Amino acid sequence: MKAVRVHQQGEPEVMQVDDLPIPEPGAGQARIKIAASGVNFIDIYQRSGGYKVPMPFTLGQEAAGTIDAIGDSVTDFKVGDRVAYAFVLGAYAEYAIVALEKLVPVPDGVELRQAAASILQGMTAHYLVSDTFPIQPGQAVLVHAAAGATGQLLVQLAKLRGARVIATASTEAKLKLAQKAGADDAFLYENFEAGVKEITGGKGVDAVYDSVGKDTFDRSLNCLRPRGYMVLFGQSSGAVPPLEPQILNAKGSLFLTRPSLGHYLLTREELLGRAGDVFGWIKEGKLKVRIDSEFPLTGAAEAHHALNSRGTTGKVLLIP
């Protein structure tokens, strides 16, 4: 089988397509014939050396496809079932071995490309709006990077929960995409603080969902109402410097949290619940998944350049 491998960390060009034996599943495992793999920032960090991974390794932690074989197990799955998964290394390949407990079924009416494009970011948006800061109808929230793959899903789910959504992006074209996803108001990064204060009458928003980090963090705190929630779930512009806790008091007894998806998938029930909701909303037409671009395995370096440019407006996929 073909697989995108990293033998030494570095620039995107260090990735190479290797020929490997088709793997065999063991007990409690399934072999997945991959239809599409998601490209994510964690892949860039692992490839570049930001995150250390034993060499050599196959990149990718998110995919959807069809079960091709199952090891010795008693399971609800069978060969031919359509499934998706996240947080299992080795998705940039034609086949992958995945523990059965990590798989979620993809329902009829949801394309495998949609599933691969939404399982990780969709579940991220799900826990952010339903658990980290559970949005109540009528509340106002600020969503940064609202034209990205996660941002567009986050805008839509916040609207489903009844929020007034204020979005940010880097260009006018991206602002239009955020508004198409449902944002009520949208501002460029350079003027979002003044815009939020103006349209909320100086009150501020109930929560900020920030995946940008260093470039937006301080101004985001200024956009919050007293006892508002600062939800920092990414750092595409760089890490936020250390914070003196007294600042949170001075700005209105604010709450600050730095969540990640893994801590909201501690049980199989949580995994099936979040993925089931996301795929159900896609099937019902309540959640739209935007795919920005698709590349073959041989185009993995180009895919990384595209994502790292922060110019994408939706999900980037690899198609074996």
C-alpha atoms as a printed R data frame, in Angstrom:
    type eleno elety resid chain resno       x       y      z
1   ATOM     1    CA   MET     A     1   0.000   0.000  0.000
2   ATOM     2    CA   LYS     A     2   0.992   3.644 -0.403
3   ATOM     3    CA   ALA     A     3   1.621   5.716  2.730
4   ATOM     4    CA   VAL     A     4   3.016   9.197  3.389
5   ATOM     5    CA   ARG     A     5   5.978   8.711  5.705
6   ATOM     6    CA   VAL     A     6   8.332  10.995  7.622
7   ATOM     7    CA   HIS     A     7  11.875   9.689  8.096
8   ATOM     8    CA   GLN     A     8  13.256  12.961  9.459
9   ATOM     9    CA   GLN     A     9  11.401  16.028 10.655
10  ATOM    10    CA   GLY     A    10  11.575  19.228  8.644
11  ATOM    11    CA   GLU     A    11   9.844  21.154  5.863
12  ATOM    12    CA   PRO     A    12   6.883  19.655  3.949
13  ATOM    13    CA   GLU     A    13   9.224  18.202  1.353
14  ATOM    14    CA   VAL     A    14  10.577  15.673  3.894
15  ATOM    15    CA   MET     A    15   7.352  13.703  3.436
16  ATOM    16    CA   GLN     A    16   7.659  10.807  1.009
17  ATOM    17    CA   VAL     A    17   5.260   8.198 -0.324
18  ATOM    18    CA   ASP     A    18   6.504   4.735  0.608
19  ATOM    19    CA   ASP     A    19   5.317   1.277 -0.443
20  ATOM    20    CA   LEU     A    20   4.423  -0.757  2.642
21  ATOM    21    CA   PRO     A    21   2.820  -4.176  3.176
22  ATOM    22    CA   ILE     A    22  -0.937  -4.044  3.715
23  ATOM    23    CA   PRO     A    23  -1.267  -4.447  7.499
24  ATOM    24    CA   GLU     A    24  -3.290  -7.159  9.219
25  ATOM    25    CA   PRO     A    25  -5.651  -6.332 12.099
26  ATOM    26    CA   GLY     A    26  -5.179  -7.962 15.477
27  ATOM    27    CA   ALA     A    27  -7.748  -8.709 18.144
28  ATOM    28    CA   GLY     A    28  -9.960  -5.700 18.773
29  ATOM    29    CA   GLN     A    29  -8.815  -3.990 15.582
30  ATOM    30    CA   ALA     A    30 -10.132  -3.327 12.091
31  ATOM    31    CA   ARG     A    31  -8.384  -2.559  8.825
32  ATOM    32    CA   ILE     A    32  -9.858   0.514  7.155
33  ATOM    33    CA   LYS     A    33  -9.675   1.117  3.414
34  ATOM    34    CA   ILE     A    34  -9.362   4.884  3.561
35  ATOM    35    CA   ALA     A    35 -11.531   7.051  1.316
36  ATOM    36    CA   ALA     A    36 -10.305  10.423  2.623
37  ATOM    37    CA   SER     A    37  -7.900  11.676  5.277
38  ATOM    38    CA   GLY     A    38  -8.089  15.022  7.050
39  ATOM    39    CA   VAL     A    39  -5.099  17.376  7.072
40  ATOM    40    CA   ASN     A    40  -4.686  19.172 10.406
41  ATOM    41    CA   PHE     A    41  -2.250  21.509 12.147
42  ATOM    42    CA   ILE     A    42  -1.116  18.709 14.456
43  ATOM    43    CA   ASP     A    43   0.197  16.936 11.331
44  ATOM    44    CA   ILE     A    44   2.296  20.012 10.554
45  ATOM    45    CA   TYR     A    45   3.641  20.140 14.115
46  ATOM    46    CA   GLN     A    46   4.591  16.449 13.994
47  ATOM    47    CA   ARG     A    47   6.172  16.713 10.567
48  ATOM    48    CA   SER     A    48   8.137  19.892 11.336
49  ATOM    49    CA   GLY     A    49   9.482  18.839 14.719
50  ATOM    50    CA   GLY     A    50   7.187  20.891 16.928
51  ATOM    51    CA   TYR     A    51   5.919  17.610 18.369
52  ATOM    52    CA   LYS     A    52   8.399  14.755 18.676
53  ATOM    53    CA   VAL     A    53   7.341  11.441 17.154
54  ATOM    54    CA   PRO     A    54   9.470   8.264 16.880
55  ATOM    55    CA   MET     A    55  10.866   7.883 13.345
56  ATOM    56    CA   PRO     A    56   9.828   6.824 10.816
57  ATOM    57    CA   PHE     A    57   6.070   7.289 11.035
58  ATOM    58    CA   THR     A    58   3.007   7.657  8.853
59  ATOM    59    CA   LEU     A    59   1.302  11.036  9.243
60  ATOM    60    CA   GLY     A    60  -2.373  11.768  9.772
61  ATOM    61    CA   GLN     A    61  -4.821  11.286 12.645
62  ATOM    62    CA   GLU     A    62  -8.257  11.530 11.000
63  ATOM    63    CA   ALA     A    63  -9.957   9.597  8.220
64  ATOM    64    CA   ALA     A    64 -13.091   7.928  6.936
65  ATOM    65    CA   GLY     A    65 -13.458   4.783  4.895
66  ATOM    66    CA   THR     A    66 -14.768   1.229  4.786
67  ATOM    67    CA   ILE     A    67 -13.906  -1.691  7.064
68  ATOM    68    CA   ASP     A    68 -11.830  -4.094  4.983
69  ATOM    69    CA   ALA     A    69 -11.020  -6.709  7.625
70  ATOM    70    CA   ILE     A    70 -11.599  -7.317 11.347
71  ATOM    71    CA   GLY     A    71  -9.377  -9.183 13.795
72  ATOM    72    CA   ASP     A    72 -10.652 -11.784 16.244
73  ATOM    73    CA   SER     A    73 -13.316  -9.838 18.118
74  ATOM    74    CA   VAL     A    74 -16.928  -9.705 19.154
75  ATOM    75    CA   THR     A    75 -18.068  -6.407 17.712
76  ATOM    76    CA   ASP     A    76 -21.020  -4.447 16.403
77  ATOM    77    CA   PHE     A    77 -19.014  -3.682 13.259
78  ATOM    78    CA   LYS     A    78 -18.660  -5.864 10.171
79  ATOM    79    CA   VAL     A    79 -16.671  -5.859  6.929
80  ATOM    80    CA   GLY     A    80 -18.122  -3.289  4.560
81  ATOM    81    CA   ASP     A    81 -19.314  -0.863  7.238
82  ATOM    82    CA   ARG     A    82 -18.610   2.817  6.618
83  ATOM    83    CA   VAL     A    83 -16.707   4.352  9.536
84  ATOM    84    CA   ALA     A    84 -14.675   7.369 10.596
85  ATOM    85    CA   TYR     A    85 -12.107   7.996 13.327
86  ATOM    86    CA   ALA     A    86  -9.759  10.557 14.847
87  ATOM    87    CA   PHE     A    87  -6.651  10.544 17.067
88  ATOM    88    CA   VAL     A    88  -5.092   7.433 15.514
89  ATOM    89    CA   LEU     A    89  -1.740   8.043 13.818
90  ATOM    90    CA   GLY     A    90  -1.300   6.716 10.276
91  ATOM    91    CA   ALA     A    91  -4.178   8.164  8.247
92  ATOM    92    CA   TYR     A    92  -2.115   9.421  5.272
93  ATOM    93    CA   ALA     A    93  -2.309   5.995  3.646
94  ATOM    94    CA   GLU     A    94  -4.449   3.651  1.598
95  ATOM    95    CA   TYR     A    95  -5.141   1.439  4.632
96  ATOM    96    CA   ALA     A    96  -4.951   1.907  8.401
97  ATOM    97    CA   ILE     A    97  -5.314  -0.310 11.446
98  ATOM    98    CA   VAL     A    98  -7.658   1.191 14.029
99  ATOM    99    CA   ALA     A    99  -8.912  -0.083 17.371
100 ATOM   100    CA   LEU     A   100 -12.619  -0.853 17.142
101 ATOM   101    CA   GLU     A   101 -13.303   1.364 20.156
102 ATOM   102    CA   LYS     A   102 -12.037   4.367 18.185
103 ATOM   103    CA   LEU     A   103 -14.402   3.862 15.234
104 ATOM   104    CA   VAL     A   104 -17.734   5.594 14.778
105 ATOM   105    CA   PRO     A   105 -20.339   4.611 12.183
106 ATOM   106    CA   VAL     A   106 -21.012   6.944  9.277
107 ATOM   107    CA   PRO     A   107 -24.757   6.965  8.558
108 ATOM   108    CA   ASP     A   108 -26.321   6.719  5.128
109 ATOM   109    CA   GLY     A   109 -26.763  10.190  3.723
110 ATOM   110    CA   VAL     A   110 -23.320  11.370  4.870
111 ATOM   111    CA   GLU     A   111 -20.524  11.066  2.305
112 ATOM   112    CA   LEU     A   112 -17.215   9.615  3.475
113 ATOM   113    CA   ARG     A   113 -15.465  12.818  2.381
114 ATOM   114    CA   GLN     A   114 -17.880  14.793  4.570
115 ATOM   115    CA   ALA     A   115 -17.194  12.455  7.475
116 ATOM   116    CA   ALA     A   116 -13.420  12.804  7.127
117 ATOM   117    CA   ALA     A   117 -13.797  16.573  6.869
118 ATOM   118    CA   SER     A   118 -15.970  16.915  9.945
119 ATOM   119    CA   ILE     A   119 -15.248  14.303 12.586
120 ATOM   120    CA   LEU     A   120 -12.382  16.123 14.323
121 ATOM   121    CA   GLN     A   121 -13.455  19.736 13.779
122 ATOM   122    CA   GLY     A   122 -17.128  18.881 14.168
123 ATOM   123    CA   MET     A   123 -16.615  17.230 17.538
124 ATOM   124    CA   THR     A   124 -14.407  20.171 18.542
125 ATOM   125    CA   ALA     A   125 -17.178  22.650 17.755
126 ATOM   126    CA   HIS     A   126 -19.635  20.352 19.545
127 ATOM   127    CA   TYR     A   127 -17.815  20.285 22.892
128 ATOM   128    CA   LEU     A   128 -16.985  23.999 22.759
129 ATOM   129    CA   VAL     A   129 -20.604  25.167 22.439
130 ATOM   130    CA   SER     A   130 -22.254  22.434 24.512
131 ATOM   131    CA   ASP     A   131 -19.790  21.801 27.356
132 ATOM   132    CA   THR     A   132 -16.864  24.221 27.651
133 ATOM   133    CA   PHE     A   133 -19.181  27.225 27.502
134 ATOM   134    CA   PRO     A   134 -22.713  25.861 27.091
135 ATOM   135    CA   ILE     A   135 -24.390  28.528 24.982
136 ATOM   136    CA   GLN     A   136 -27.885  29.560 26.014
137 ATOM   137    CA   PRO     A   137 -30.372  31.196 23.624
138 ATOM   138    CA   GLY     A   138 -29.838  34.935 23.330
139 ATOM   139    CA   GLN     A   139 -26.213  34.961 24.440
140 ATOM   140    CA   ALA     A   140 -23.566  36.698 22.317
141 ATOM   141    CA   VAL     A   141 -20.298  34.975 21.384
142 ATOM   142    CA   LEU     A   142 -17.213  35.975 19.420
143 ATOM   143    CA   VAL     A   143 -15.721  33.369 17.079
144 ATOM   144    CA   HIS     A   144 -12.228  33.964 15.711
145 ATOM   145    CA   ALA     A   145 -10.984  32.408 12.441
146 ATOM   146    CA   ALA     A   146 -14.632  31.943 11.524
147 ATOM   147    CA   ALA     A   147 -13.930  31.109  7.867
148 ATOM   148    CA   GLY     A   148 -11.686  28.139  8.680
149 ATOM   149    CA   ALA     A   149 -12.771  24.509  8.829
150 ATOM   150    CA   THR     A   150 -13.454  24.608 12.575
151 ATOM   151    CA   GLY     A   151 -14.681  28.192 12.551
152 ATOM   152    CA   GLN     A   152 -17.469  27.642 10.037
153 ATOM   153    CA   LEU     A   153 -18.739  24.619 11.969
154 ATOM   154    CA   LEU     A   154 -18.486  26.533 15.237
155 ATOM   155    CA   VAL     A   155 -20.522  29.432 13.850
156 ATOM   156    CA   GLN     A   156 -23.240  27.045 12.687
157 ATOM   157    CA   LEU     A   157 -23.463  25.130 15.972
158 ATOM   158    CA   ALA     A   158 -23.498  28.349 17.999
159 ATOM   159    CA   LYS     A   159 -26.436  29.507 15.889
160 ATOM   160    CA   LEU     A   160 -28.201  26.168 16.411
161 ATOM   161    CA   ARG     A   161 -27.970  26.854 20.150
162 ATOM   162    CA   GLY     A   162 -29.523  30.296 19.704
163 ATOM   163    CA   ALA     A   163 -26.492  32.571 20.001
164 ATOM   164    CA   ARG     A   164 -25.808  35.917 18.420
165 ATOM   165    CA   VAL     A   165 -22.522  35.189 16.633
166 ATOM   166    CA   ILE     A   166 -19.858  37.789 15.939
167 ATOM   167    CA   ALA     A   167 -17.137  36.497 13.608
168 ATOM   168    CA   THR     A   168 -13.612  37.542 12.680
169 ATOM   169    CA   ALA     A   169 -11.405  36.718  9.704
170 ATOM   170    CA   SER     A   170  -8.416  38.132  7.840
171 ATOM   171    CA   THR     A   171 -10.087  39.236  4.581
172 ATOM   172    CA   GLU     A   172 -13.414  40.563  3.349
173 ATOM   173    CA   ALA     A   173 -13.902  37.406  1.290
174 ATOM   174    CA   LYS     A   174 -13.513  35.286  4.427
175 ATOM   175    CA   LEU     A   175 -15.935  37.490  6.331
176 ATOM   176    CA   LYS     A   176 -18.535  36.746  3.662
177 ATOM   177    CA   LEU     A   177 -17.984  33.013  4.189
178 ATOM   178    CA   ALA     A   178 -18.451  33.448  7.935
179 ATOM   179    CA   GLN     A   179 -21.699  35.328  7.336
180 ATOM   180    CA   LYS     A   180 -22.823  32.656  4.889
181 ATOM   181    CA   ALA     A   181 -22.266  30.136  7.700
182 ATOM   182    CA   GLY     A   182 -24.643  32.179  9.850
183 ATOM   183    CA   ALA     A   183 -22.607  34.886 11.616
184 ATOM   184    CA   ASP     A   184 -24.753  37.900 12.521
185 ATOM   185    CA   ASP     A   185 -21.834  40.353 12.439
186 ATOM   186    CA   ALA     A   186 -18.291  40.065 11.105
187 ATOM   187    CA   PHE     A   187 -15.107  42.100 11.516
188 ATOM   188    CA   LEU     A   188 -11.551  41.996 10.266
189 ATOM   189    CA   TYR     A   189  -8.954  41.181 12.913
190 ATOM   190    CA   GLU     A   190  -7.637  44.734 13.007
191 ATOM   191    CA   ASN     A   191 -10.911  46.253 14.205
192 ATOM   192    CA   PHE     A   192 -12.873  43.507 15.971
193 ATOM   193    CA   GLU     A   193 -12.481  44.967 19.480
194 ATOM   194    CA   ALA     A   194 -14.038  48.298 18.542
195 ATOM   195    CA   GLY     A   195 -16.715  46.531 16.519
196 ATOM   196    CA   VAL     A   196 -17.743  44.230 19.366
197 ATOM   197    CA   LYS     A   197 -17.972  47.104 21.827
198 ATOM   198    CA   GLU     A   198 -20.063  49.146 19.402
199 ATOM   199    CA   ILE     A   199 -22.642  46.495 18.531
200 ATOM   200    CA   THR     A   200 -23.001  45.282 22.143
201 ATOM   201    CA   GLY     A   201 -23.380  48.805 23.484
202 ATOM   202    CA   GLY     A   202 -20.186  48.413 25.499
203 ATOM   203    CA   LYS     A   203 -21.529  45.381 27.366
204 ATOM   204    CA   GLY     A   204 -19.296  42.815 25.687
205 ATOM   205    CA   VAL     A   205 -19.920  39.196 24.711
206 ATOM   206    CA   ASP     A   206 -20.635  36.233 26.946
207 ATOM   207    CA   ALA     A   207 -17.795  34.133 25.514
208 ATOM   208    CA   VAL     A   208 -14.919  34.246 23.064
209 ATOM   209    CA   TYR     A   209 -13.884  31.120 21.137
210 ATOM   210    CA   ASP     A   210 -10.272  31.788 20.146
211 ATOM   211    CA   SER     A   211  -8.145  29.427 18.053
212 ATOM   212    CA   VAL     A   212  -5.746  32.181 16.898
213 ATOM   213    CA   GLY     A   213  -3.919  32.817 20.168
214 ATOM   214    CA   LYS     A   214  -1.159  35.404 20.458
215 ATOM   215    CA   ASP     A   215  -2.499  37.932 17.924
216 ATOM   216    CA   THR     A   216  -6.040  38.094 19.314
217 ATOM   217    CA   PHE     A   217  -5.890  37.053 22.967
218 ATOM   218    CA   ASP     A   218  -5.422  40.399 24.763
219 ATOM   219    CA   ARG     A   219  -8.049  42.192 22.697
220 ATOM   220    CA   SER     A   220 -10.418  39.252 23.141
221 ATOM   221    CA   LEU     A   221 -10.294  39.720 26.919
222 ATOM   222    CA   ASN     A   222 -11.388  43.321 26.360
223 ATOM   223    CA   CYS     A   223 -14.464  42.088 24.463
224 ATOM   224    CA   LEU     A   224 -15.883  40.064 27.360
225 ATOM   225    CA   ARG     A   225 -18.654  41.072 29.719
226 ATOM   226    CA   PRO     A   226 -18.019  40.740 33.478
227 ATOM   227    CA   ARG     A   227 -17.696  37.034 34.351
228 ATOM   228    CA   GLY     A   228 -17.380  36.222 30.661
229 ATOM   229    CA   TYR     A   229 -15.585  33.124 29.355
230 ATOM   230    CA   MET     A   230 -12.332  33.193 27.402
231 ATOM   231    CA   VAL     A   231 -12.140  29.830 25.605
232 ATOM   232    CA   LEU     A   232  -8.658  29.500 24.098
233 ATOM   233    CA   PHE     A   233  -8.570  26.295 22.047
234 ATOM   234    CA   GLY     A   234  -5.747  26.938 19.568
235 ATOM   235    CA   GLN     A   235  -2.746  29.071 18.690
236 ATOM   236    CA   SER     A   236  -2.424  29.420 14.941
237 ATOM   237    CA   SER     A   237  -0.619  32.780 15.371
238 ATOM   238    CA   GLY     A   238   1.612  31.532 18.189
239 ATOM   239    CA   ALA     A   239   1.428  30.735 21.881
240 ATOM   240    CA   VAL     A   240  -0.104  33.235 24.300
241 ATOM   241    CA   PRO     A   241   2.526  34.609 26.727
242 ATOM   242    CA   PRO     A   242   2.209  33.845 30.451
243 ATOM   243    CA   LEU     A   243  -0.710  35.694 32.052
244 ATOM   244    CA   GLU     A   244  -0.867  37.396 35.439
245 ATOM   245    CA   PRO     A   245  -4.135  36.092 36.990
246 ATOM   246    CA   GLN     A   246  -4.908  39.534 38.450
247 ATOM   247    CA   ILE     A   247  -5.639  40.675 34.875
248 ATOM   248    CA   LEU     A   248  -8.716  38.425 34.845
249 ATOM   249    CA   ASN     A   249  -9.953  40.141 37.989
250 ATOM   250    CA   ALA     A   250  -9.278  43.636 36.683
251 ATOM   251    CA   LYS     A   251 -11.193  42.959 33.469
252 ATOM   252    CA   GLY     A   252 -14.320  41.706 35.227
253 ATOM   253    CA   SER     A   253 -13.655  38.447 37.104
254 ATOM   254    CA   LEU     A   254 -13.232  36.621 33.806
255 ATOM   255    CA   PHE     A   255 -12.959  32.870 33.317
256 ATOM   256    CA   LEU     A   256 -10.111  31.440 31.224
257 ATOM   257    CA   THR     A   257  -9.918  27.867 29.976
258 ATOM   258    CA   ARG     A   258  -7.599  26.053 27.565
259 ATOM   259    CA   PRO     A   259  -9.520  22.928 26.475
260 ATOM   260    CA   SER     A   260  -8.692  20.189 23.980
261 ATOM   261    CA   LEU     A   261 -10.905  17.600 22.335
262 ATOM   262    CA   GLY     A   262  -9.274  14.562 23.909
263 ATOM   263    CA   HIS     A   263 -10.439  15.572 27.382
264 ATOM   264    CA   TYR     A   264 -14.023  15.705 26.079
265 ATOM   265    CA   LEU     A   265 -13.836  12.171 24.659
266 ATOM   266    CA   LEU     A   266 -12.996  10.302 27.848
267 ATOM   267    CA   THR     A   267 -15.557   7.547 27.247
268 ATOM   268    CA   ARG     A   268 -16.875   5.714 24.223
269 ATOM   269    CA   GLU     A   269 -20.300   7.140 25.023
270 ATOM   270    CA   GLU     A   270 -18.928  10.675 24.643
271 ATOM   271    CA   LEU     A   271 -17.285   9.744 21.337
272 ATOM   272    CA   LEU     A   272 -20.432   8.178 19.897
273 ATOM   273    CA   GLY     A   273 -22.611  10.975 21.223
274 ATOM   274    CA   ARG     A   274 -20.590  13.823 19.759
275 ATOM   275    CA   ALA     A   275 -19.882  12.120 16.422
276 ATOM   276    CA   GLY     A   276 -23.483  10.940 16.195
277 ATOM   277    CA   ASP     A   277 -24.793  14.471 16.717
278 ATOM   278    CA   VAL     A   278 -22.412  15.928 14.119
279 ATOM   279    CA   PHE     A   279 -23.179  13.332 11.454
280 ATOM   280    CA   GLY     A   280 -26.883  13.552 12.260
281 ATOM   281    CA   TRP     A   281 -26.910  17.317 11.707
282 ATOM   282    CA   ILE     A   282 -25.039  16.874  8.425
283 ATOM   283    CA   LYS     A   283 -27.556  14.271  7.277
284 ATOM   284    CA   GLU     A   284 -30.458  16.556  8.217
285 ATOM   285    CA   GLY     A   285 -28.903  19.524  6.409
286 ATOM   286    CA   LYS     A   286 -28.514  21.533  9.611
287 ATOM   287    CA   LEU     A   287 -24.701  21.514  9.382
288 ATOM   288    CA   LYS     A   288 -22.833  22.289  6.162
289 ATOM   289    CA   VAL     A   289 -19.285  21.019  5.667
290 ATOM   290    CA   ARG     A   290 -17.055  23.082  3.400
291 ATOM   291    CA   ILE     A   291 -14.145  21.244  1.744
292 ATOM   292    CA   ASP     A   292 -11.529  23.730  0.586
293 ATOM   293    CA   SER     A   293  -9.270  21.414 -1.414
294 ATOM   294    CA   GLU     A   294  -8.353  17.796 -2.067
295 ATOM   295    CA   PHE     A   295  -4.914  16.375 -2.856
296 ATOM   296    CA   PRO     A   296  -3.583  12.906 -3.704
297 ATOM   297    CA   LEU     A   297  -1.102  11.276 -1.317
298 ATOM   298    CA   THR     A   298   1.682  12.491 -3.588
299 ATOM   299    CA   GLY     A   299   0.447  16.047 -2.973
300 ATOM   300    CA   ALA     A   300   0.832  15.920  0.824
301 ATOM   301    CA   ALA     A   301   3.534  18.616  0.806
302 ATOM   302    CA   GLU     A   302   1.298  20.922 -1.221
303 ATOM   303    CA   ALA     A   303  -1.557  20.243  1.210
304 ATOM   304    CA   HIS     A   304   0.654  21.225  4.166
305 ATOM   305    CA   HIS     A   305   1.745  24.426  2.426
306 ATOM   306    CA   ALA     A   306  -1.903  25.283  1.751
307 ATOM   307    CA   LEU     A   307  -3.005  24.744  5.349
308 ATOM   308    CA   ASN     A   308   0.008  26.487  6.856
309 ATOM   309    CA   SER     A   309  -0.581  29.563  4.677
310 ATOM   310    CA   ARG     A   310  -3.805  30.192  6.655
311 ATOM   311    CA   GLY     A   311  -5.391  30.895  3.295
312 ATOM   312    CA   THR     A   312  -7.761  27.923  3.304
313 ATOM   313    CA   THR     A   313 -11.483  28.418  3.870
314 ATOM   314    CA   GLY     A   314 -12.593  24.939  4.804
315 ATOM   315    CA   LYS     A   315 -11.179  21.452  5.196
316 ATOM   316    CA   VAL     A   316  -8.109  20.147  3.371
317 ATOM   317    CA   LEU     A   317  -8.274  16.443  2.479
318 ATOM   318    CA   LEU     A   318  -5.938  13.786  1.108
319 ATOM   319    CA   ILE     A   319  -7.563  11.245 -1.205
320 ATOM   320    CA   PRO     A   320  -5.637   7.938 -1.543
